[in-house]
Amino acid sequence: MRKIAAFVISVLSIGIAHAEDPDGRALFTAHCSACHGAVGEGDGPVASSMAVTVPNLRTLTKRSAGNFPADAIRSYIDGTEARAAHGTRTMPVWGPSLTSGGDETTVAAGRARLAAIVEFVRRLQYP
């Protein structure tokens, strides 16, 4: 009985740690890599079928005068930034799937997941 209780506690603590410290690479793979590719170069398996050219995420800092545009990326991923000048939005809005639910814990976990994706994209930048 003690072994089972210890096992359950360890599994729960792993789940809690994972929720508090999301894996940006895993989230990027799940939500972004089909279009943007494994390392963000716009060469994912779906990219060639898109009506628009999928952007190379590794050049974001270079295209932003040497400043990584974290806030712009965050708002584009979660859907708060509308780009009406560019026509209809091709990229899915991931905000609801990252932050679904209304309680503070769920919203905080969603923000952490979004921050993890943005940080992963930051690490992808070309020097």
C-alpha positions as CSV (number, residue, x, y, z in Angstrom):
1,M,0.0,0.0,0.0
2,R,2.8,2.4,0.8
3,K,4.5,1.7,-2.6
4,I,1.2,2.5,-4.4
5,A,0.8,5.7,-2.4
6,A,4.4,6.7,-3.0
7,F,3.9,6.0,-6.7
8,V,0.7,8.1,-6.9
9,I,2.3,11.0,-5.1
10,S,5.4,10.9,-7.4
11,V,3.2,10.8,-10.5
12,L,1.1,13.7,-9.3
13,S,4.2,15.7,-8.4
14,I,5.6,15.1,-11.9
15,G,2.3,16.3,-13.4
16,I,2.4,19.4,-11.2
17,A,6.0,20.2,-12.1
18,H,5.2,19.7,-15.8
19,A,2.2,22.0,-15.6
20,E,4.4,24.7,-13.9
21,D,7.3,24.2,-16.3
22,P,6.0,23.5,-19.8
23,D,8.3,22.2,-22.5
24,G,8.5,24.9,-25.2
25,R,9.9,22.4,-27.7
26,A,7.1,19.9,-27.2
27,L,4.5,22.6,-27.5
28,F,6.1,24.0,-30.6
29,T,6.2,20.5,-32.1
30,A,2.5,20.0,-31.3
31,H,1.2,23.3,-32.4
32,C,3.7,24.9,-34.8
33,S,6.0,22.5,-36.5
34,A,3.5,21.2,-39.1
35,C,3.8,24.5,-40.9
36,H,6.9,26.1,-39.5
37,G,9.1,23.0,-39.4
38,A,11.0,21.4,-36.6
39,V,13.4,24.3,-36.2
40,G,11.1,27.1,-37.4
41,E,12.4,27.6,-40.9
42,G,9.0,27.5,-42.5
43,D,9.6,24.1,-44.0
44,G,7.1,21.9,-42.2
45,P,5.2,19.1,-44.0
46,V,2.1,21.3,-44.5
47,A,4.0,24.4,-45.6
48,S,4.0,23.5,-49.3
49,S,0.3,23.2,-49.4
50,M,-0.3,26.7,-47.8
51,A,-1.6,29.6,-49.9
52,V,0.9,31.9,-48.3
53,T,4.6,31.4,-47.7
54,V,5.1,30.2,-44.1
55,P,7.6,32.5,-42.5
56,N,11.0,31.5,-41.2
57,L,10.8,32.1,-37.5
58,R,14.5,31.9,-37.1
59,T,14.9,35.4,-38.7
60,L,12.4,37.3,-36.4
61,T,15.1,39.1,-34.5
62,K,17.0,40.0,-37.6
63,R,13.8,41.3,-39.2
64,S,13.1,43.3,-36.1
65,A,16.3,45.4,-36.1
66,G,18.0,43.0,-33.7
67,N,15.3,42.9,-31.1
68,F,13.4,39.7,-30.5
69,P,9.7,40.7,-30.8
70,A,8.4,38.6,-27.9
71,D,5.2,40.6,-27.3
72,A,4.2,40.6,-31.0
73,I,4.8,36.9,-31.2
74,R,2.8,36.2,-28.1
75,S,-0.1,38.3,-29.3
76,Y,-0.1,36.7,-32.7
77,I,0.0,33.1,-31.3
78,D,-2.9,33.8,-28.9
79,G,-4.9,35.7,-31.4
80,T,-5.0,39.1,-29.7
81,E,-3.2,40.7,-32.6
82,A,-5.3,41.0,-35.8
83,R,-3.5,41.6,-39.0
84,A,-6.4,42.9,-41.2
85,A,-4.0,44.4,-43.7
86,H,-2.7,41.0,-44.5
87,G,-6.1,39.6,-45.4
88,T,-7.6,36.6,-43.7
89,R,-5.7,34.8,-41.0
90,T,-4.1,31.6,-42.2
91,M,-2.4,30.6,-38.9
92,P,-4.7,29.1,-36.3
93,V,-5.4,31.0,-33.2
94,W,-3.8,28.9,-30.4
95,G,-4.8,31.1,-27.4
96,P,-8.0,29.1,-26.6
97,S,-6.3,25.8,-26.7
98,L,-3.4,27.0,-24.6
99,T,-5.5,28.9,-22.0
100,S,-8.9,27.0,-22.1
101,G,-10.8,27.3,-18.9
102,G,-11.6,30.3,-16.8
103,D,-10.1,29.7,-13.4
104,E,-6.9,31.5,-12.5
105,T,-4.8,28.3,-12.3
106,T,-5.8,27.3,-15.8
107,V,-5.2,30.7,-17.2
108,A,-1.8,30.9,-15.5
109,A,-0.8,27.5,-16.9
110,G,-1.9,28.7,-20.3
111,R,0.2,31.8,-20.0
112,A,3.2,29.6,-19.0
113,R,2.6,27.4,-22.1
114,L,2.5,30.4,-24.3
115,A,5.6,31.9,-22.7
116,A,7.4,28.5,-23.2
117,I,6.6,28.6,-26.9
118,V,7.8,32.2,-27.3
119,E,11.0,31.3,-25.4
120,F,11.6,28.3,-27.6
121,V,11.2,30.5,-30.7
122,R,13.7,33.0,-29.1
123,R,16.3,30.2,-28.8
124,L,15.8,29.3,-32.5
125,Q,17.0,32.7,-33.7
126,Y,20.0,32.9,-36.0
127,P,23.0,34.6,-34.3
